[in-house]
Amino acid sequence: MLFLVISTPRPERPSDMATTRQNFWPWLAQYQDKGICKHAYPRVGRGLVAIFDVDSNDTLHRILNEWADRIPAHFDTYPLVDVAATRQMLADQVAAKEKG
């Protein structure tokens, strides 16, 4: 299951959070090494955008709770569809319409 996660951290002073933010990256790296975090990009100003490939909502929930323990934030989450699955769905729809 693919999810786009956009974090918006609490409005602490960035300089007060610098050490915490440095510690965040090794934590995230464990998920990148396992292939769970496919992409991660810092946002301009503050926050992060990441794409996770997880086996369940429970796994994503656990990851976001771990994340919030490190850097308290609001998370917007968006379920995504694999590109190959989307192409197949569209091909099936076209084929069904041509039959009908």
C-alpha positions in Angstrom: 0.0 0.0 0.0 1.5 3.3 -1.1 1.0 6.5 0.9 2.1 10.0 0.4 2.8 11.6 3.8 3.2 15.4 4.3 4.4 16.5 7.7 3.9 20.0 9.1 5.9 20.2 12.4 4.8 22.2 15.4 6.0 25.8 15.2 9.0 25.6 17.4 12.0 27.7 16.6 14.0 25.8 13.9 17.3 26.4 15.8 15.8 24.7 18.9 14.9 21.6 16.9 18.2 21.3 14.9 19.6 18.4 17.0 16.3 16.6 17.0 16.1 17.0 13.2 19.6 15.6 12.8 18.5 12.5 14.8 15.4 12.1 12.6 17.4 11.2 9.5 19.1 8.0 10.9 15.7 6.9 12.1 14.1 7.4 8.6 17.1 5.7 7.0 16.1 2.4 8.6 12.8 2.5 6.6 14.6 3.6 3.5 17.1 0.7 3.8 14.1 -1.8 4.2 12.4 -0.3 1.1 9.5 0.9 3.2 10.3 4.6 2.6 10.6 5.0 -1.1 11.3 8.7 -1.2 11.7 11.6 1.3 12.2 15.2 0.6 12.4 18.2 3.0 9.9 20.9 2.3 11.0 24.5 1.8 10.9 26.1 5.3 9.9 23.1 7.4 8.4 19.7 7.2 8.9 16.7 5.0 7.2 14.8 2.1 7.6 11.0 2.0 6.3 8.1 0.1 5.8 4.9 2.1 5.1 1.4 0.8 3.6 -0.5 3.8 1.8 -3.8 4.2 -1.1 -2.3 6.3 -2.6 0.8 7.8 -1.3 -0.5 11.2 2.3 -0.3 9.9 1.8 3.2 8.7 0.2 4.2 11.9 3.1 2.8 13.9 5.6 4.7 11.7 3.8 8.0 12.0 3.6 7.6 15.8 7.4 6.9 15.9 7.9 10.0 13.7 5.7 12.2 15.9 7.7 11.0 19.0 10.8 12.4 17.3 9.4 15.5 15.7 5.8 16.4 16.8 3.9 17.2 13.6 0.6 17.2 11.8 0.4 14.6 9.0 -1.6 14.7 5.9 -1.8 11.2 4.4 -2.9 10.3 0.9 -3.3 6.7 -0.4 -1.7 6.3 -3.8 -2.2 3.7 -6.6 0.7 2.0 -8.3 1.2 3.3 -11.9 1.2 -0.3 -13.4 -2.1 -1.0 -11.6 -3.6 2.2 -12.9 -2.6 1.5 -16.5 -4.1 -2.0 -16.2 -7.4 -0.6 -14.8 -7.6 1.9 -17.6 -6.9 -0.8 -20.2 -9.6 -3.0 -18.7 -12.1 -0.1 -18.8 -11.4 0.6 -22.4 -11.7 -3.1 -23.3 -15.0 -3.4 -21.4 -16.4 -0.3 -23.2 -15.4 -1.7 -26.6 -17.2 -4.9 -25.9 -20.3 -3.2 -24.6 
